[in-house]
């Protein structure tokens, strides 16, 4: 009997607490001049932060979507009408947009019973997309929570939120710490005459318990900015790499190699990549050659478009091919340098640390009148990679073909040599302090196919590279277009 009585009292207390809780319906933030996905992500993050506040009960997102019936716009009168249908006490809505130099987010909370604005806020954030997603919802949640805590009914609110979250033992204000400076233009519109107890009239309905259901969405791993625009650099980046051949593959390539590349953001979904290398050997390694070892010089301009887990690369490259020195029948061939022009095509499937990347540089067919096609090069680079947000490793292969010519002093005779390589490769990259990436690689040159003239050989190539970003990186991405 005592157990039954205790259970009845407990249920009555819980029910009373549930009925006295402030019930909020969060409507999707609208987008103006920005992608809808960004506004949806801001809505989700804002609600996740509000879930840490135990004095609110939320109408499920599925029920909000059901009353919206696919509508992409719902102004304040619309939210009040829909909120009344959802039996909500307050509704939240707003707008995400961008002015020329900053992101903007407007949030407004309205009482369903009185139709009056309880609180409105405008946030101006001259920041990156990452900072916008990570910081602005936090700040907005703190302000909303502080405002609701001023309500007389806050003290009597339940200590359990039906949408369970882990209790960290800290207050919301302690847990949410905005990490950037945000210019806030707050417009408080507080109606002190609102009596929160007036909305108890409808609490006598038999089906009210069913209406006061909790958020039915599961927690989703907190996304980074690259989950929305995966692959585009947000800030400029500079990288340098060096290579050293441990063996001799017996051609005119240099034993060492160095390359510089820079990345310049163009938009939130694309960036430019500038490349300069000497010598311009293969896509992932450099090999040892003749005694002269005069390096070629390569330059390239590539534009990469990125969206979510797909990236497309298109560009052009130029190689200044220094003639090799060779004596045949007492005739020296070392007189002429040549130019070669290539298309650059590439694509990425998956994320930078979990996916596949392919790149090919192929001779332009329409420049035969301007460059001797006895001099050309082709490179292919393919890598599969997997890792975390701090480290990734990958394996793949490189293929390379180059034909180089040289003429004698009279300019009447030309000789050429060509060689090709297909080699397996392995790389690993580490992100350091969110802005730097260090990569180590090994190209097993000569394992699959040797030079076209010299037979089987063994010439592993070591690679070391460093990249520095002027903004935070989301994973160990060097943005070199290869790995």
N, C-alpha and C positions, 0 to 999 in steps of 0.2 A: 504494500500500500504506500509506504514511504517512497519507494522507488518510483511508482507511478506518479505520486504527487510532485516529486522533484522533477521528473521529466516534463510534467505539465507546466510547472513554473518556468523551467528553462526554455521551453518552446514559446511560452507567452512572452518572456523577456526578449528572446531573439526576434520574435515577430514584431514586438513593439519597437525595438531598435531599428528593424528594417523599415518599418513604416515611417519612422522619423528621419531617416537618412535623406540627404539631399540627392535627388536623382537627376543626373545630367545626360543629355543626348549630345554627342559630338558629331557635328555635320562635317563632311569633307571640305577642307579649305579649297576655295576656287583658285584657278590659275589665270593670270593675265600677263601675257608676254613671256611666260615661262612654260616649260613642259608640264603637262598634267601629272606625269609621274613624280615630278619634284613636289608638287603640292600634296599629292597623296602620301608621299614619304614624310613630309612635314606633319601632316595630320596624324600619321601613325606614331611618329616619335613624340609628338605632344601628348597624345593619349597615353603612351607608355609611361611618360613621366608623371602624368596625373594619376595613374593607377597606384603610385606609391602613397597617395593620400587616402587614408582610411575613412575619411568622412564623406566620401562620395560613392554612389552606386551608379554604374553606367548602363545605359541602354545598349544592348548588343549592336554591333555594327551591321549584322545581317538584318536586324529589324529596321535600323535607320535606312539601309539601302532599299528595303522593301517598300517603305513609305515614299521614298524619293522616286521609285519606279523609273530608274534610269535617267532622271533629270540631271543635267550637268550644272545647273544653276539653281540656287535656292537663297533668296534674299531674306532679310529679317522677318517680314510678315510671313513668308513661306515657312521659315524655321519655327516660328511660334505656332503656326497651324499644325505643322507636322509634329512638333514637340507635344502639343496637346493630345494628338492622336496616340502618341507613344506614352502618355501619362508621365511626361518628364516635368520636373520642377524648373529646370533651367536648360537653356540650349546654348551651344557654342558654335560659332561659325567664323569665317574670315576669308582673307584673300592673300595670296602670295604673288608678288610681282617684282619687277626690277626697274629702277630708274637708271640713268646713264652711268652712275658710279657706285651703286649699292643695290643689294637685295632688300626687299621690303616684305614685312608680314604684318597684316592687320588682324587682330583677334577681338571678337565682341561676344560678351555673355549677356543674355537676355532672360528675364523672368517670363515664364510661360503664363503665369497666372495674371500678372499685371500688364504684360506687354512692354514694360519699361526696361531700358538698358541698365544693367547692374554695373558693368565695367567694360571699358574698351581700351585697347592698347595698340600702339603702332610701333613696330620695331624696324629700325634702319641699320643694316649691317653691311658696311663696305668691306666685305670679306670674300674668301673663296667659297666654293660650293661645299667643301668638306666642313669648314667652320660654320657655315649656315646650318647644315644638317645637325651638327653635333652640339652647337651652343645655343642657338636661338630658341628651339623648343624648350630647353632647360630653363632659360630665363623666363620665358612666358609661363611655364608651369609654376615656377616660384611665385610670380606675381599673382597668378590666378588663385593659388593655394592661400597666399597671405590674405587676399581679399575675402575668400570664403571663410577663412578663420575669424574674420571680423564679425561674421554673421552671428546673431544671438543663438541660433540653433546649433552652432558648431560644437559647443561644449557638451550638448546632449546627444551628439551623433554617435553611432556605433563604432566600436573599435575593430570591427571586422569588415573588410570589403569582400563582397562575394567573389569579385575577381581577385583571386589570391595572388599575392606577391610575397617574396621572401622578406622577412623583417631583418634589417641589417642592424637594428638597435640605434640607428641615428635618425634624427629628424630629417624631414624632406629638405629643409633649407641647408642642412649640413651635407646631405648627399649630393645635391645639385649645385655644382660650382661652375658657373660660366667661365670659360677660359680665355675669352677674347673681350675686347672692349666693344660694347654695342651702344650705339646712340639710340636712346629710348625716347620716344615722344608719347608719353602716357596721357590719356584723356579720361581721367576717372569721372564716371557719371553714376554716383552712388545714390540710390534712393533709400534714405533712412526710414521712410514711411512704410516700406514693404514689410509686411508681417509674414515671416516664414511659416507661422503656424496656420495661416489662412488656407494653405493647400492641404490641410488634413480632412477637408470636406469629403474628398473622393476616396478616402482610405477605407470606407465601409464596404466597398464593392467586394463581392465574393471572389472575383477573379483577379484581384489586385496583386496577390502573391505571385501569380503566374506572370503578370506584366513586369514585375520588378526582378527580372532575370539579369544575370551578370553577363559581362562580356564573354562571348563564346569563341573568341579567336585565341589560338595558341601563341605563345611567345615566339617571336622570330629573331634569329640572330641579327644583331644590330648591323646594318649595312654601312659600308663606306660610300663615299661619293662615287667611287668607280663602279659600284653596283648599278648606278644609274647611267653613267657615261663611261663604261669600263674601257680604259685604254688611252684616253686623251690626257696628255700632260696638263696639269693645272698651272704649273710655274716653269720657267726656263730651266734647262738642265744641261750640264756639260759633262762629257765623258772622255776618257783617254784609255787606250789599251796598247799593250806591247806584247810581241810574240818573239819566240826564239826557237829556231830549229836545232834539235840535238843531233841531227845527222845530215848527210849530204845526199840530196836526190839528183844531183848531177845535171842541173840545168842552169839557166841564166838568172834565176831568181836570187834575191838576197837572202842571207841567213836570218836577218832580223826584220822586224816590221813594227810600225807605229801608226796609230790612227787616232784622230780627234773627231768627235761628233758633238753636235749641239742640237737641242730641241727647243723650239719656240712655239708656245701655244697660239693657235689661230682662233679657235672657238672652244666651247665646252665639249665638242665632239671631234676635234681634229687638231693636228699639230704638224709643223714642218720639221724635217730633220736635215741638217747640213752635215756633210761628211768630207773629210780630207784624210788621205792615207799615203804613206810612203814607206816601203813600196806597196803598191796595190797588188797584192798577190791573190790569195784566195779569200773566200768569204770568212773563213775562220782561222786561217793559219798562214804563215810565211815560211818559205823554204830557202835553203842555201843553194848558191849557184856558182858561177864562174869566178875567176880571180878578180875581175873588174867589179862585180857586184854593184853596178850603178842601178839605183832603184827607179822604178816607174812612179808616177804621181797620179793619184786618182782624186777626183772630186765628184760629189753627188748631191742632188737635191731631191728629197722624197717628201711626199705629202701623205699622211696617214689619217684616214677617217675611221672613227671608232664609235660603236654603239653597243652597250651591254657586252656580250661575249663574242663580238665579231669585229675584226679590223681589216681594212683594205688599204693597201699601199700602192701608190703609183708615183713614179719619178723618172729622172734621167740621170745618167752619169757619163763622165768623160775620163778617159785614161790617156795620159801622155806617156807613150811607150818609147823608152830610150833604146836605141839599137844595141844589140850585143856585139861584142868584139870577137871576131873569129878570123883566123887566117887559113885560107884554102889555096893550095898550089901557089904559095908566096903572094897571094893577094889578100889584102886586109879589108875586111868588111866592118866598117864602124862609122859610116858617114851620115846616116839619115835617121831622124826620129819621126815617129808617126803618132797620129791621133786615132783614138777609137771611141765610138759613141754607143751607148747602150740604153735600152729601156730598163726600168726597174719595176718589177711587179711583186707583190707579196700579199699574204693574208694571214690572219690569226683567227683561230677558232678556240673558244674558251677564254679563261682569264689569263693574266700574265704569269701567274704561278701555278696554274692548273689548266693546261691546254696544249695546243700545237701551233707552231709557227713555221711558215714556209716563205722563202724569198728566192727570186731568180733575177739575174741581170743578164740580158740577152742583146746581141748586136742589133742596132737599127738597120733595117734593110735599105732605107731610102737615102742613106748618106754615102753611097758608093762613089759618087762623083767627087766627094769632098775628102774622103779618107780611103786609103788603100785597104781593101778588105782582106789583103794578105796579113793584116795586123788586126787582131780582134781577140776578145776574151769573153768568156761566159762563166758564170758562177751560180751555183745552186746551194742553198742552205736549208735544211729541214731539221726541226727539233721538236721532240715531245718533252714536256716538263711537268713536274708535280712538286708541290711544296706547301708551305704555310705562308703567313704574312711576313715572316722574318727570314725564311730560308727556302730556296728551291733548288732542285737538281734536275738535270735533263740529259737525254742521250739522243743522238741523231747521226746525221751524215752530211758531208760536204762533197760536192762534185765541182770540178774545175777544169776548164780547157782554155789554153792560151796559145796563140800563134803570133810569133814575133819575127819581123823581117829586118834585114840590114843590107845596105848596098856598099859597093866599093867606091873609091874616091872618084872614079870616072863617072859614076852614076849610071853606068850601062848594065851592070849586073847586080842582081838582088838574090840573096839567099835567105832562107827562113828556117826556123825550127819550131816545132810545136810539142806540147806535152799535156797530159791530162792526169788527174788524180781523183780517186773516189775513196774517201776515208771515213771511218767512224769517229765520232767525237763524244766527249763528255764534258759537262760543265756544272758548276755549282755556284750560286750567288747568295750573299749574305747582306741583309740590310742592317745598317749601323746608324743609330740615333735618328731614325726616321727620315734622314735626308741624304744618306750616302749608301752606296751599294758597291761591294767588292766581289769580283768574280774571278774564278780560277777555272781554267780549261785545259784539256789535253786532246790533241788531234792525232790520231794514230795513222799518220800519213804512210801510204804504201802498203797497207794491209790488204786492201781489195784489188786495186789496180795500180800498176807502176807507171812511170813515164813511158811515153810511146816509143822511146828509143833505147832507154838504158836498162830495161829489165827490172827484175825484182830488187827492191831496196827497203830499207827501214829508216824512217826519219820522223820520229814523234816530235810534235810541236807543243810547247808550253805557252799558255796565254794567261796574262794577268791584266785585269781592267779595274778602273775606278770611275764611278759616276757620282756627281754631286747635283742635287736638286735644290733650287732656291725656295722650294716649298716642301711640305711633308709628302712622303711617298706612302702608298698603301700596301705595297709589297716590294720585293727585291727586283724591281724593273729598271733596267738600264736605258730603255727606249732606243736601243741601237738597231731595232728591227730584225734581230736574228734570234735572240734568246730571251 
